[in-house]
Amino acid sequence: MSVRLFHKGARIVLVVRRESAGIQSWWSPHVAPCDWAPILGARLELLALSPSSEGHAALACSLGRIEWTAGWHWSTISVRLERGSETKRTLVTAALLKAARYALPATQAN
């Protein structure tokens, strides 16, 4: 019997600050810069929150904003979901965190 402790391609994403429901800061170390827009945007689209791009390092949706700064070896992600019920903001934030850790980037068709 084999047990896999880590998913292939999983990213390390740590919650460094949790202010309230839907307001968190994350930190992610990585080898090369990570494009967070398709990863987080796909999850917002799946949750029917109508994501829209706000520049090259931010997404907006009906609940709030997600911004990130990307360095060569790390990223800082700021999630600020300030509209909607506390339960909805908590669940959406958890779904975004799971996507940031485990979602595979979309591959282009040949």
BELNOR-V466416 format. One record per pair of residues at least 24 apart in sequence whose C-alpha atoms are under 6 Angstrom apart, sorted by the first residue. I is the first residue (numbers start at 0). J is the second residue. Records with the same first field share a line. If there is no record, write none. Layout:
# BELNOR-V466416
I->J  J
This chain:
# BELNOR-V466416
9->100  101
10->100
12->100
20->85  88  89
21->79  80  88  89  92
22->78  79  80
23->78
24->76  77
25->75  76
26->74  75
27->73  74
28->72  73
29->72  73
30->72
31->71
32->71
38->104
